């Protein structure tokens, strides 16, 4: 993309991605207003699978016994399961709040990397993790005056989804380096998409749901979510990260909750002031974790150079 060779083009794609991903949560909400959450999640994956199918068929020769396990992680743990979990959560969690909780993804990426992939770290990240979880607690409390009676436990579904995102990110980083990003994404959906379609057919979709209220609005919302939030955004992001630094790309994390909050407010959602404070606390924790990752990578690079 030639536009990314210019600084203004990079900022244009940056804000476009933040806008699209921030809008994803309100689209999920509109989907669950029409369909059960499991249908919303599998429908989203099914549409995305169809959008990526030409890319998958083109790259099918890259699928091997060596990478199929990791691609299954991408298809199911990185996409199908989180799509369902977010849909379940948003039956009781406002879309703006879901967007804020999604900001914990870098924190879980760090935890999974340290726990299972032997990635390096510094003490600064531990401080960031503690701060991030403090903010997460604040987001899951609806009423500060009745803390122990106002927990929104449906937020735990989102935290499980972001944990799965953390597994997916580390699997991409450490196990699929030989494949390009488009091949990874398209083949991941190639493995999970057919199962999602089969599940929907077993559940009677679309024939048993055509008569439900807001059927076409819900269908349009999920299709838009799949095309913009999963298909187009992933292609844009892959081009974006090739022309910018990893730090610049990761900074989108800080902006997505702002757009999610904006969409939620436009839809009449009620967000409390302490939720805003909690979101800022989480973003502060994410900043420390990202900063630690940058420093760790610099030290590792210096050590590799010294060994040459």
Residue frames relative to the residue before (quaternion, step in Angstrom):
aa qw qx qy qz dx dy dz
X 1.0000 0.0000 0.0000 0.0000 0.00 0.00 0.00
X 0.3665 -0.7785 0.4694 0.1983 3.57 -0.40 1.24
X 0.5814 0.6046 -0.3752 0.3945 3.57 1.13 -0.61
X 0.6475 0.5360 -0.3159 0.4401 3.59 1.15 -0.61
X 0.5396 0.6043 -0.4094 0.4194 3.58 1.26 -0.07
X 0.6805 0.4254 -0.2679 0.5331 3.57 1.32 -0.29
X 0.5754 -0.6109 0.4152 0.3513 3.57 -1.08 0.72
X 0.6475 0.5144 -0.3343 0.4521 3.59 0.94 -0.79
X 0.6260 0.5423 -0.3272 0.4550 3.56 1.12 -0.68
X 0.6312 0.5298 -0.3244 0.4645 3.55 1.05 -0.77
X 0.6744 0.4764 -0.2946 0.4810 3.57 0.97 -0.85
X 0.6066 0.5545 -0.3522 0.4479 3.58 1.09 -0.65
X 0.6764 0.4674 -0.2852 0.4926 3.58 0.92 -0.89
X 0.5922 0.5786 -0.3550 0.4341 3.59 1.06 -0.76
X 0.7291 0.4200 -0.2384 0.4850 3.58 0.75 -1.06
X 0.5993 0.5550 -0.3605 0.4504 3.59 1.12 -0.58
X 0.6662 0.4974 -0.2920 0.4727 3.57 0.95 -0.91
X 0.6515 0.5070 -0.3166 0.4673 3.58 0.94 -0.86
X 0.6410 0.5267 -0.3105 0.4640 3.57 1.03 -0.83
X 0.6814 0.4907 -0.2905 0.4587 3.59 0.86 -0.98
X 0.7153 0.4421 -0.2701 0.4689 3.57 0.77 -1.01
X 0.6202 0.5299 -0.3446 0.4644 3.59 1.11 -0.56
X 0.6528 0.5134 -0.2958 0.4720 3.57 1.18 -0.61
X 0.5105 0.6907 -0.4092 0.3080 3.59 1.18 -0.52
X 0.6817 0.5249 -0.3012 0.4111 3.57 0.95 -0.87
X 0.6461 0.4859 -0.3270 0.4894 3.60 1.05 -0.64
X 0.6209 0.5274 -0.3434 0.4674 3.61 1.12 -0.59
X 0.6086 0.5244 -0.3479 0.4834 3.59 1.07 -0.68
X 0.6346 0.5400 -0.3218 0.4495 3.57 0.97 -0.88
X 0.6730 0.4817 -0.2977 0.4759 3.58 0.91 -0.89
X 0.6173 0.5486 -0.3420 0.4483 3.56 1.12 -0.61
X 0.7202 0.4341 -0.2593 0.4750 3.59 0.87 -0.93
X 0.5429 0.5814 -0.4181 0.4388 3.59 1.23 -0.08
X 0.7301 0.3896 -0.2225 0.5153 3.58 1.25 -0.44
X 0.8185 0.1794 -0.0513 0.5434 3.58 0.94 -0.89
X 0.6056 -0.5087 0.4438 0.4213 3.60 -1.28 0.24
X 0.6256 -0.5941 0.3481 0.3667 3.61 -1.04 0.68
X 0.6331 0.5263 -0.3553 0.4426 3.61 1.03 -0.65
X 0.6253 0.5176 -0.3325 0.4801 3.58 1.12 -0.64
X 0.6281 0.5350 -0.3373 0.4533 3.60 0.95 -0.82
X 0.6869 0.4936 -0.2885 0.4487 3.58 0.86 -0.96
X 0.7153 0.4374 -0.2632 0.4772 3.58 0.82 -0.96
X 0.6074 0.5427 -0.3540 0.4596 3.60 1.11 -0.61
X 0.6249 0.5368 -0.3293 0.4614 3.57 1.00 -0.82
X 0.6831 0.4739 -0.2876 0.4755 3.59 0.88 -0.94
X 0.6328 0.5456 -0.3341 0.4362 3.59 1.01 -0.78
X 0.6596 0.4915 -0.3045 0.4803 3.58 0.92 -0.89
X 0.6665 0.5027 -0.3100 0.4549 3.58 0.89 -0.92
X 0.6009 0.5586 -0.3409 0.4590 3.57 1.07 -0.77
X 0.6796 0.4850 -0.2908 0.4673 3.59 0.90 -0.90
X 0.6383 0.5229 -0.3276 0.4602 3.60 1.02 -0.76
X 0.7410 0.4058 -0.2172 0.4889 3.58 1.00 -0.85
X 0.4244 0.7511 -0.4445 0.2411 3.61 1.24 -0.24
X 0.6478 0.5029 -0.3561 0.4479 3.69 0.83 -0.73
X 0.6487 0.5013 -0.3184 0.4759 3.59 1.03 -0.77
X 0.6467 0.5310 -0.3194 0.4447 3.58 0.99 -0.85
X 0.6646 0.4973 -0.3059 0.4664 3.58 0.92 -0.90
X 0.6337 0.5367 -0.3224 0.4543 3.57 1.07 -0.74
X 0.7804 0.3288 -0.1517 0.5098 3.57 1.06 -0.83
X 0.3265 0.7898 -0.4748 0.2101 3.57 1.29 0.21
X 0.6105 0.5761 -0.3505 0.4153 3.60 1.11 -0.60
X 0.6184 0.5511 -0.3398 0.4454 3.59 1.27 -0.33
X 0.5341 0.6138 -0.4059 0.4162 3.59 1.28 -0.18
X 0.0823 0.8052 -0.5773 0.1075 3.58 -0.72 1.08
X 0.6607 -0.4903 0.3786 0.4239 3.56 -1.31 0.20
X 0.6202 0.5666 -0.3392 0.4235 3.58 1.15 -0.57
X 0.8047 0.2836 -0.1482 0.5000 3.61 0.98 -0.74
X 0.4536 0.7147 -0.4527 0.2802 3.61 1.21 -0.14
X 0.6176 0.5496 -0.3544 0.4370 3.61 1.02 -0.71
X 0.6888 0.4701 -0.2783 0.4766 3.57 0.89 -0.92
X 0.6478 0.5070 -0.3196 0.4703 3.59 1.05 -0.71
X 0.5915 0.5352 -0.3595 0.4841 3.59 1.17 -0.50
X 0.6038 0.5378 -0.3428 0.4782 3.58 1.10 -0.70
X 0.6516 0.5120 -0.3070 0.4681 3.58 0.94 -0.91
X 0.7166 0.4831 -0.2610 0.4301 3.56 0.81 -1.02
X 0.7898 0.3253 -0.1587 0.4952 3.55 0.88 -0.94
X 0.7526 0.3720 -0.2212 0.4962 3.61 0.64 -1.06
X 0.7226 0.4464 -0.2509 0.4643 3.57 1.04 -0.72
X 0.8162 0.2364 -0.1059 0.5164 3.60 1.14 -0.48
X 0.7437 0.4284 -0.2649 0.4395 3.61 0.50 -1.13
X 0.7109 0.4616 -0.2777 0.4521 3.61 0.69 -1.03
X 0.6665 0.4793 -0.3275 0.4678 3.66 0.86 -0.79
X 0.6095 0.5562 -0.3586 0.4365 3.61 1.03 -0.71
X 0.6753 0.4660 -0.2870 0.4944 3.58 1.00 -0.80
X 0.6603 0.5281 -0.3136 0.4321 3.59 0.91 -0.90
X 0.6500 0.4971 -0.3192 0.4781 3.60 0.96 -0.80
X 0.6469 0.5176 -0.3238 0.4570 3.58 0.99 -0.78
X 0.6367 0.5095 -0.3235 0.4799 3.59 0.99 -0.80
X 0.6611 0.5225 -0.3104 0.4400 3.58 0.89 -0.94
X 0.7290 0.4612 -0.2581 0.4349 3.58 0.87 -0.92
X 0.4487 0.6211 -0.4920 0.4134 3.55 1.21 0.39
X 0.7970 0.2021 -0.1080 0.5588 3.59 1.25 -0.43
X 0.6787 0.4388 -0.2792 0.5185 3.61 1.28 -0.17
X 0.4691 -0.6658 0.4905 0.3101 3.65 -0.80 0.91
X 0.6001 -0.6010 0.3870 0.3592 3.57 -1.06 0.72
X 0.6213 0.5432 -0.3429 0.4486 3.60 1.05 -0.73
X 0.6613 0.5003 -0.2980 0.4728 3.56 0.99 -0.85
X 0.6117 0.5435 -0.3389 0.4643 3.57 1.09 -0.73
X 0.6510 0.5160 -0.3061 0.4650 3.57 1.03 -0.82
X 0.6363 0.5174 -0.3216 0.4732 3.57 1.08 -0.71
X 0.6798 0.4855 -0.2935 0.4648 3.59 0.90 -0.91
X 0.5727 0.5973 -0.3715 0.4209 3.58 1.16 -0.56
X 0.5772 0.6093 -0.3655 0.4024 3.59 1.20 -0.49
X 0.5625 0.5982 -0.3948 0.4122 3.62 1.24 -0.14
X 0.4059 0.7498 -0.4567 0.2541 3.62 1.22 -0.16
X 0.6769 0.4736 -0.3302 0.4565 3.69 0.79 -0.80
X 0.6052 0.5557 -0.3575 0.4440 3.58 1.10 -0.62
X 0.6977 0.4432 -0.2781 0.4893 3.59 0.87 -0.90
X 0.5696 0.5738 -0.3829 0.4468 3.59 1.14 -0.54
X 0.6539 0.5004 -0.3000 0.4817 3.57 1.01 -0.85
X 0.6625 0.5154 -0.3133 0.4442 3.60 0.86 -0.94
X 0.6725 0.4837 -0.2949 0.4762 3.59 0.90 -0.93
X 0.6437 0.5381 -0.3209 0.4394 3.59 0.96 -0.84
X 0.6779 0.4746 -0.2813 0.4859 3.57 0.96 -0.87
X 0.7240 0.4836 -0.2488 0.4243 3.57 0.88 -0.97
X 0.8429 0.2052 -0.0527 0.4946 3.59 0.88 -0.93
X 0.7696 0.3534 -0.1901 0.4966 3.61 1.15 -0.44
X 0.4314 -0.7523 0.4194 0.2684 3.56 1.31 0.28
X 0.2738 0.7570 -0.5453 0.2337 3.57 0.96 0.78
X 0.5018 -0.6719 0.4663 0.2816 3.57 -1.17 0.59
X 0.0182 -0.8038 0.5946 -0.0053 3.56 -1.22 0.46
X 0.2868 -0.7125 0.6047 0.2109 3.53 -1.42 0.04
X 0.6992 -0.4801 0.3264 0.4173 3.55 -1.30 0.22
X 0.5574 0.6228 -0.3962 0.3800 3.60 1.12 -0.56
X 0.6409 0.5318 -0.3283 0.4457 3.59 1.02 -0.75
X 0.6161 0.5468 -0.3475 0.4479 3.59 1.06 -0.72
X 0.6230 0.5189 -0.3252 0.4867 3.56 1.06 -0.77
X 0.6504 0.5238 -0.3067 0.4567 3.58 0.98 -0.89
X 0.6303 0.5321 -0.3281 0.4604 3.58 1.01 -0.81
X 0.6637 0.5090 -0.3036 0.4564 3.57 0.90 -0.95
X 0.6568 0.4992 -0.3038 0.4765 3.57 0.96 -0.88
X 0.6547 0.5329 -0.3114 0.4365 3.57 0.94 -0.90
X 0.6917 0.4638 -0.2852 0.4744 3.58 0.91 -0.84
X 0.5713 0.5602 -0.3812 0.4631 3.58 1.16 -0.50
X 0.6656 0.4872 -0.2928 0.4835 3.57 0.98 -0.83
X 0.6167 0.5566 -0.3397 0.4411 3.58 1.07 -0.75
X 0.6212 0.5326 -0.3305 0.4703 3.58 1.02 -0.80
X 0.6526 0.5281 -0.3082 0.4474 3.55 0.98 -0.86
X 0.6607 0.5139 -0.3088 0.4516 3.58 1.04 -0.76
X 0.7112 0.4724 -0.2625 0.4496 3.57 1.04 -0.70
X 0.6107 0.5073 -0.3558 0.4930 3.58 1.31 0.05
X 0.3195 -0.7762 0.5164 0.1694 3.59 -0.71 1.06
X 0.8081 0.1264 -0.0142 0.5752 3.57 1.00 -0.84
X 0.3618 -0.7626 0.4967 0.2024 3.58 -0.49 1.18
X 0.6320 0.5419 -0.3346 0.4416 3.60 1.17 -0.51
X 0.7679 0.1940 -0.1222 0.5982 3.58 1.25 -0.38
X 0.0738 -0.8692 0.4879 0.0310 3.53 0.78 1.14
X 0.7466 0.4339 -0.2403 0.4434 3.58 0.77 -0.99
X 0.7180 0.4127 -0.2524 0.5005 3.60 1.24 -0.21
X 0.7281 0.4458 -0.2346 0.4649 3.59 1.21 -0.14
X 0.3041 0.7571 -0.5211 0.2505 3.56 1.10 0.66
X 0.2314 -0.7355 0.6191 0.1492 3.57 -1.00 0.87
X 0.1822 -0.8454 0.4957 0.0805 3.55 0.13 1.32
X 0.5101 0.6313 -0.4327 0.3924 3.59 1.22 -0.16
X 0.5263 0.6235 -0.4046 0.4129 3.56 1.25 -0.28
X 0.5598 0.6109 -0.3847 0.4068 3.58 1.20 -0.46
X 0.5823 0.5642 -0.3761 0.4484 3.60 1.15 -0.54
X 0.6523 0.5010 -0.3107 0.4763 3.58 1.04 -0.77
X 0.6421 0.5142 -0.3261 0.4658 3.57 0.98 -0.80
X 0.6282 0.5075 -0.3413 0.4809 3.60 1.05 -0.68
X 0.6349 0.5278 -0.3263 0.4602 3.59 1.04 -0.77
X 0.6816 0.4679 -0.2979 0.4773 3.61 0.91 -0.84
X 0.5720 0.5520 -0.3724 0.4790 3.58 1.20 -0.48
X 0.6458 0.5020 -0.3105 0.4842 3.58 1.00 -0.82
X 0.6075 0.5369 -0.3470 0.4715 3.59 1.07 -0.71
X 0.6305 0.5428 -0.3225 0.4514 3.56 1.06 -0.78
X 0.6301 0.5107 -0.3242 0.4869 3.57 1.03 -0.80
X 0.6587 0.5293 -0.3025 0.4410 3.56 0.90 -0.97
X 0.6620 0.5158 -0.3101 0.4468 3.59 0.89 -0.93
X 0.6868 0.4725 -0.2866 0.4721 3.58 0.92 -0.87
X 0.6142 0.5346 -0.3494 0.4635 3.58 1.06 -0.67
X 0.6367 0.5195 -0.3175 0.4731 3.57 1.03 -0.79
X 0.6975 0.5067 -0.2697 0.4289 3.54 0.90 -1.00
X 0.8174 0.3125 -0.1285 0.4665 3.57 0.83 -0.99
X 0.7914 0.3524 -0.1715 0.4691 3.61 1.08 -0.55
X 0.7768 0.3283 -0.1723 0.5090 3.63 1.14 -0.40
X 0.2053 0.8250 -0.5042 0.1517 3.57 1.05 0.70
X 0.6528 0.5486 -0.3253 0.4087 3.60 1.11 -0.58
X 0.6923 0.4465 -0.2749 0.4958 3.61 1.25 -0.27
X 0.4542 -0.6544 0.5219 0.3050 3.57 -1.14 0.63
X 0.6990 -0.5269 0.2978 0.3809 3.56 -1.23 0.57
X 0.6597 0.5099 -0.3179 0.4513 3.61 0.91 -0.88
X 0.6353 0.5219 -0.3299 0.4638 3.59 0.99 -0.77
X 0.6516 0.5254 -0.3163 0.4464 3.57 0.93 -0.90
X 0.6991 0.4740 -0.2761 0.4587 3.57 0.78 -1.04
X 0.6953 0.4827 -0.2920 0.4453 3.59 0.79 -0.99
X 0.6802 0.4695 -0.2952 0.4793 3.60 0.95 -0.80
X 0.5959 0.5561 -0.3614 0.4530 3.58 1.12 -0.60
X 0.6850 0.4472 -0.2754 0.5050 3.57 0.95 -0.86
X 0.5815 0.5783 -0.3724 0.4343 3.60 1.13 -0.57
X 0.6929 0.4631 -0.2703 0.4820 3.60 1.11 -0.67
X 0.7542 0.3869 -0.2154 0.4849 3.61 0.98 -0.79
X 0.5795 0.6444 -0.3642 0.3409 3.59 1.09 -0.65
X 0.6766 0.4920 -0.3236 0.4421 3.64 0.76 -0.90
X 0.6421 0.5114 -0.3310 0.4653 3.60 1.01 -0.72
X 0.6255 0.5296 -0.3332 0.4662 3.59 1.05 -0.75
X 0.6530 0.5030 -0.3138 0.4713 3.59 0.96 -0.83
X 0.6477 0.5178 -0.3158 0.4611 3.58 0.95 -0.88
X 0.6411 0.5267 -0.3259 0.4533 3.58 0.97 -0.83
X 0.6589 0.5119 -0.3145 0.4527 3.59 0.93 -0.88
X 0.6508 0.5150 -0.3199 0.4571 3.57 0.97 -0.82
X 0.6307 0.5237 -0.3242 0.4722 3.58 1.03 -0.78
X 0.6894 0.4708 -0.2639 0.4832 3.57 1.07 -0.78
X 0.5694 -0.6474 0.3558 0.3606 3.58 1.29 0.05
X 0.4813 0.6501 -0.4517 0.3765 3.58 1.24 0.32
X 0.6083 -0.1992 -0.7674 -0.0372 1.58 -1.90 1.66
X 0.4857 0.7405 -0.4042 0.2289 3.57 1.24 -0.47
X 0.7189 0.4415 -0.2559 0.4720 3.60 0.98 -0.80
X 0.7188 0.4569 -0.2401 0.4657 3.60 1.26 -0.16
X 0.4367 0.7272 -0.4501 0.2792 3.58 1.25 -0.17
X 0.7161 0.4673 -0.2545 0.4518 3.59 1.03 -0.74
X 0.5054 0.6558 -0.4400 0.3477 3.62 1.21 -0.15
X 0.5896 -0.5733 0.4189 0.3850 3.63 -1.13 0.56
X 0.8449 0.1621 -0.1404 0.4900 3.57 -1.13 0.73
X 0.2087 0.8090 -0.5278 0.1528 3.61 1.13 0.57
X 0.7370 0.4265 -0.2516 0.4600 3.59 0.69 -1.05
X 0.6082 0.5341 -0.3576 0.4658 3.60 1.10 -0.61
X 0.6665 0.4959 -0.2962 0.4712 3.57 0.98 -0.88
X 0.6452 0.5213 -0.3161 0.4604 3.56 1.00 -0.86
X 0.6562 0.5032 -0.3071 0.4709 3.58 0.98 -0.85
X 0.6372 0.5372 -0.3273 0.4452 3.59 1.01 -0.83
X 0.6970 0.4617 -0.2787 0.4726 3.59 0.88 -0.93
X 0.6301 0.5203 -0.3368 0.4678 3.58 1.03 -0.71
X 0.6414 0.5091 -0.3136 0.4807 3.58 1.01 -0.81
X 0.6265 0.5413 -0.3207 0.4600 3.56 1.04 -0.85
X 0.6814 0.4883 -0.2900 0.4616 3.57 0.90 -0.94
X 0.7035 0.4708 -0.2800 0.4527 3.58 0.87 -0.94
X 0.7529 0.3818 -0.2225 0.4877 3.59 0.78 -1.02
X 0.7689 0.4205 -0.2154 0.4307 3.57 0.65 -1.16
X 0.7723 0.3268 -0.1903 0.5104 3.61 1.03 -0.65
X 0.7584 0.3988 -0.2200 0.4663 3.60 0.75 -1.03
X 0.7634 0.3864 -0.2176 0.4697 3.58 0.44 -1.23
X 0.6675 0.5156 -0.3126 0.4369 3.60 0.89 -0.93
X 0.6569 0.5068 -0.3223 0.4559 3.61 0.97 -0.78
X 0.6376 0.5067 -0.3305 0.4770 3.59 1.02 -0.74
X 0.6541 0.5086 -0.3088 0.4671 3.59 0.93 -0.89
X 0.6688 0.5085 -0.3036 0.4493 3.57 0.92 -0.92
X 0.6345 0.5312 -0.3371 0.4490 3.59 0.99 -0.76
X 0.6587 0.4668 -0.3029 0.5064 3.60 1.03 -0.75
X 0.6287 0.5684 -0.3259 0.4189 3.56 1.01 -0.87
X 0.7155 0.4614 -0.2689 0.4504 3.57 0.79 -1.02
X 0.5948 0.5627 -0.3637 0.4441 3.62 1.21 -0.42
X 0.7590 0.3784 -0.1924 0.4936 3.59 1.10 -0.68
X 0.7367 0.3270 -0.2155 0.5513 3.60 1.25 -0.05
X 0.6145 -0.5343 0.4170 0.4038 3.55 -1.31 -0.03
X 0.6271 -0.5335 0.4110 0.3914 3.54 -1.28 0.40
X 0.6097 0.5611 -0.3455 0.4405 3.58 1.11 -0.70
X 0.6553 0.5046 -0.3041 0.4728 3.57 0.94 -0.92
X 0.6620 0.5070 -0.3064 0.4591 3.59 0.95 -0.90
X 0.6756 0.5050 -0.2935 0.4499 3.59 0.94 -0.89
X 0.6011 0.5963 -0.3580 0.3938 3.58 1.14 -0.57
X 0.4670 0.6524 -0.4545 0.3869 3.62 1.25 -0.14
X 0.5433 0.6421 -0.3789 0.3861 3.57 1.17 -0.65
X 0.6837 0.5090 -0.2898 0.4353 3.57 1.00 -0.82
X 0.7158 0.4765 -0.2421 0.4494 3.57 1.13 -0.65
X 0.5516 0.6469 -0.3879 0.3561 3.60 1.09 -0.66
X 0.6714 0.4953 -0.3353 0.4375 3.68 0.81 -0.83
X 0.6003 0.5651 -0.3644 0.4330 3.59 1.10 -0.61
X 0.6785 0.4623 -0.2871 0.4935 3.58 0.94 -0.86
X 0.6130 0.5359 -0.3526 0.4613 3.60 1.05 -0.68
X 0.6389 0.5194 -0.3110 0.4747 3.56 1.05 -0.82
X 0.6437 0.5293 -0.3169 0.4529 3.57 0.99 -0.86
X 0.6748 0.4862 -0.2968 0.4692 3.60 0.88 -0.93
X 0.6441 0.5241 -0.3190 0.4569 3.57 1.01 -0.80
X 0.6492 0.5139 -0.3116 0.4661 3.57 0.99 -0.84
X 0.6481 0.5155 -0.3184 0.4614 3.59 1.00 -0.81
X 0.6984 0.4442 -0.2632 0.4957 3.57 1.17 -0.57
X 0.5884 -0.6326 0.3432 0.3685 3.57 1.28 0.22
X 0.3826 0.7283 -0.4922 0.2844 3.60 1.17 0.36
X 0.3479 -0.7313 0.5503 0.2033 3.55 -1.10 0.73
X 0.0115 -0.7848 0.6179 -0.0470 3.54 -0.64 1.19
X 0.3517 -0.7578 0.5167 0.1870 3.56 -0.81 1.05
X 0.6493 -0.5389 0.3711 0.3876 3.54 -1.22 0.55
X 0.6574 0.5149 -0.3348 0.4366 3.60 0.95 -0.76
X 0.5661 0.5699 -0.3916 0.4488 3.61 1.21 -0.34
X 0.6231 0.5279 -0.3313 0.4726 3.59 1.05 -0.77
X 0.6533 0.5053 -0.3073 0.4727 3.57 0.94 -0.92
X 0.6520 0.5171 -0.3118 0.4587 3.58 0.95 -0.90
X 0.6308 0.5301 -0.3323 0.4590 3.59 1.02 -0.79
X 0.6613 0.5019 -0.3043 0.4670 3.58 0.95 -0.86
X 0.6163 0.5353 -0.3376 0.4688 3.57 1.10 -0.69
X 0.6465 0.5106 -0.3168 0.4701 3.59 0.96 -0.87
X 0.6605 0.5072 -0.3097 0.4589 3.58 0.90 -0.91
X 0.6130 0.5350 -0.3438 0.4688 3.59 1.09 -0.68
X 0.6554 0.5038 -0.3045 0.4733 3.56 1.00 -0.84
X 0.6414 0.5200 -0.3154 0.4677 3.57 1.01 -0.84
X 0.6154 0.5480 -0.3441 0.4501 3.58 1.03 -0.77
X 0.6709 0.4944 -0.2997 0.4643 3.59 0.91 -0.91
X 0.6442 0.5114 -0.3241 0.4673 3.59 0.99 -0.80
X 0.6685 0.4924 -0.2996 0.4700 3.60 0.91 -0.89
X 0.6321 0.5267 -0.3251 0.4661 3.57 1.03 -0.82
X 0.6401 0.5191 -0.3199 0.4674 3.58 1.00 -0.81
X 0.6447 0.5236 -0.3245 0.4526 3.60 0.97 -0.83
X 0.6308 0.5335 -0.3281 0.4581 3.57 1.04 -0.79
X 0.6762 0.4923 -0.2884 0.4660 3.56 0.90 -0.97
X 0.6377 0.5313 -0.3225 0.4551 3.58 1.01 -0.83
X 0.6620 0.5023 -0.3023 0.4670 3.58 0.95 -0.88
X 0.6329 0.5294 -0.3330 0.4563 3.60 1.03 -0.73
X 0.6617 0.4977 -0.3021 0.4725 3.57 0.96 -0.88
X 0.6434 0.5198 -0.3198 0.4621 3.57 0.97 -0.85
X 0.6426 0.5226 -0.3187 0.4609 3.58 1.02 -0.82
X 0.6476 0.5126 -0.3146 0.4678 3.59 0.97 -0.85
X 0.6522 0.5104 -0.3180 0.4616 3.60 0.99 -0.81
X 0.6509 0.5153 -0.3173 0.4585 3.58 1.00 -0.78
X 0.6397 0.5209 -0.3131 0.4705 3.55 1.05 -0.82
X 0.6599 0.5245 -0.3018 0.4453 3.56 1.00 -0.91
X 0.6700 0.5080 -0.2933 0.4551 3.56 1.14 -0.67
X 0.5861 0.5995 -0.3702 0.4000 3.59 1.21 -0.37
